[in-house]
Amino acid sequence: MAFAIDEINRNSNLLPNVTLGYSLYDNCASVGIGFRAALSLVSGQEEQFMLDETCVGTPPVVGIVGDSSSTRSIAISSVLGLYRVPMVRAMIQILKHFGWTWVGLLISDDDYGFHAARAFQSDLAQSGGGCLSYLKVLPWGNDQDEFRRVVDVMKKSTARVVIVFAHESHMINLMEEVSFEVVRQNVTGLQWMASEAWTAATALHTPHFMPYLAGTLGIAIRRGEIPGLREFLLQTHPDLRYNNSYGNSVINQFWEYTFQCKFAPPPIGWVDAGGALCTGQEDLKHVEIDFLDISNLRSEYNVYKAVYALAYALDDMLRCVPGRGPFRGHSCGNLKELEPWQLVYYLDKVNFNTSFGDQVTFDENGDVLPIYDIMNWLWLPDGTTILQNVGEVKESAFKGEETTIDADKISWNFESKKPPRSVCSESCPPGTRMARKKGEPVCCFDCIPCSEGKISNVTDSLECTSCPEDFWPRLQRDHCVPKKTEFLSYHEPLGIGLTAAALLGTCICAVVFSIFIYHRRTPIVRANNSELSFQLLLSLKLCFMCSLLFIGRPRLWTCQLRHAAFGISFVLCISCILVKTMVVLAVFKASKPGGGASLKWFGAMQQRGTVMVLTSVQAAICTAWIVSASPVPHKNTQYHNDKIVYECVVGSTVGFAVLLGYIGSLAILSFLIAFIARNLPDSFNEAKLITFSMLIFCAVWVAFVPAYVSSPGKYADAVEVFAILASSFGLLVALFGPKCYIILLRPERNTKKAIMGRGIET
């Protein structure tokens, strides 16, 4: 403080024409003494003295710089409103850096501990960086029972990191109990984090404690360099005006201790015992003492910055710009009428850099922007311990908080030589969500797999999100993938088999058609109404081909055309069979006496007209269906959650039912007429073949209905295609198989005589 004020007084650019003074008080490590000293300063009741003839009386006190003890500084600042040191933020930055979210907190039983605990819990909650496994207060004195209870809590906790805001004496008592507990039960494997109160406590650097404290990470007040301080200290000399009759000054006591001498008059017997007398001319340059060691200035550096902060604030006030200060009437402040609150206004706006390069300024809460060194306790093989700087935590007005940690330099007191894991629950991987454990802190949770249809693609997700409609989670449920599509495809075995069967049926129809064309003048072709046979073959070919519309990805035109083509093709086929059957009956009646008139009603024109009319009815049904409620393609996600089934919805169930019902009614009518004509003479025994073919047809379509209704997705299309192909093959084989057999393999039976006999019965 003396050096800083001397330096400021010699600076012509800072507080020109103003000389700063100071009063130093020794609080004797007592809160009460320090508190009384602070109150006497601010109340003006301190001792009056004269600096020179022009300055007499009580000089104004513009600020108080507390000592290095947080407990005593907090007690004073709670009354005087001075800023607090936000060391807690530095602790939280280290926790976040190593991912330690589950920690224990030990505090001393005083303002320092309770203040730190409140700030730590508040900042920890705001940062969302972790939770406390336990919070325990360390008692004053060596209360073994209480320390044993604390160690027992530490032992049972799953937290591997222990933060201690306490004094050196607390830690010594705690570590005594820890070392004792290790003998009884294991209390090792803990990562200790030290507050600035015991970061540099050399009393703990002993072989007795270091097996447990090695690797400790500590927060230390920023180490700074103060140019010129050593030279200033070397100018220190004793005041020879003070002697034993007036009481030794602090410097005189220091001088006697350093040079092992006594000022005159010495104690009785001192000289006789060989003791030296202090002359005041001894040279400090030739002694090695901590007083001159400026390599590790921490609390001293804080004092230096605090004095400069007050000086800059006072300078800003005296350089007042009217209207920009806290004074009424656009006036400015002066030293004679200075009030502390006026200086605080300017102190809040202080912003300067030290010669060491550190920025000094305050935030909106009046907290100084923190600058801390991160220290690590390195236990060497020879049993000594050194404190090494492994990083820093600082905050600037422009860049915000910055944490720099050289992890490679840190010595860890674990077999793995790596930082420990200290979490209540391990992170939830993608594909799961966090679920709070009832009655426990937020850091304790279970990882629940995402439900069906939902994903989480980040670690520690609070909830799972649904995939878009056309997507589905993959097995790990960490991201969505396009759903598989399903329809009766040309590339799958089922589709290939049905396609091959449809093409085979089409080819067989073409072959039969060619055979009938080539042998059209033979008796068996002419006897079976060749024109209707050709129409029937053409309709069967259309039936086979329309089944191809059911294979492949549904489109609007295929959905509209498939049932229309199927319905019209089969009605055309059944109409030809019906007319054929009716012709059989007409010919039988015409062969009886007086029955020739019946053939007039079943001539060629009537046969064509009947087929056309019956087919036109089906065409009208299909047209009305498509116009009123057209079948359309549909992406069905109800059958399978992870698949999209492409299908054609019929649009109108009534329309589909009428279409099938009309085909069924014609088939039943054909079956009944053929059944009636089955026992006619052999020359007309094609009715037996028609009866058998209609029996196959009806059986196939009766079985189709329940199979179609119970089959999902592409299997419904496969069932319908199978029904089309089965009934088509049944008609083709039943009606044209025997004829082709006779034409190709038994040509001797393809005569008029054989036809009039029992030729085609087999």
Beta strands, then each sheet from edge to edge (+ up, - down):
strand 1: 49-52
strand 2: 55-57
strand 3: 102-108
strand 4: 131-138
strand 5: 161-165
strand 6: 191-194
strand 7: 217-221
strand 8: 261-262
strand 9: 276-277
strand 10: 351-353
strand 11: 359-361
strand 12: 371-379
strand 13: 385-396
strand 14: 400-405
strand 15: 432-436
strand 16: 445-449
strand 17: 454-455
strand 18: 465-466
strand 19: 471-473
strand 20: 480-482
strand 21: 484-486
strand 22: 632-636
strand 23: 643-649
sheet 1: 1+ 2-
sheet 2: 4+ 3+ 5+ 6+ 7+ 12- 13+ 14-
sheet 3: 8+ 9+
sheet 4: 10+ 11-
sheet 5: 15+ 16-
sheet 6: 17+ 18-
sheet 7: 19+ 20-
sheet 8: 21+ 23+ 22-
end
